[in-house]
Amino acid sequence: MDQFLSRFTFGLLMAQVFPGGVFLLSLTCPLIVNTDPNVTTTSSVFMAVGNLWFNSKKGTVLFLFLAGGVGMLICRTALH
């Protein structure tokens, strides 16, 4: 069980979901800035992005699946 937990933590979360999540959030920030005229400060950008992705359970699950998929794509292209 201990080996499974360490493989899950590094193999999925750290190697795929985290880089994919960073990539998705870095794509979402300029989108929010260009579409919402009320966003003027850095903290308001982060609040708007957080509200976009994590305001509902569906949004959070969608973000996690997209982050995992984008992370897999990043790992796949980095290995070739």
Stockholm file with secondary structure:
# STOCKHOLM 1.0

chainA/1-80         MDQFLSRFTFGLLMAQVFPGGVFLLSLTCPLIVNTDPNVTTTSSVFMAVGNLWFNSKKGTVLFLFLAGGVGMLICRTALH
#=GR chainA/1-80 SS CHHHHHHHIIIIIIIIIHHHHHHHHHHHHHHHHHHCTTCCSHHHHHHHHHHHHHSSHHHHHHHHHHHHHHHHHHHHHHHC
#=GC SS_cons        CHHHHHHHIIIIIIIIIHHHHHHHHHHHHHHHHHHCTTCCSHHHHHHHHHHHHHSSHHHHHHHHHHHHHHHHHHHHHHHC
//
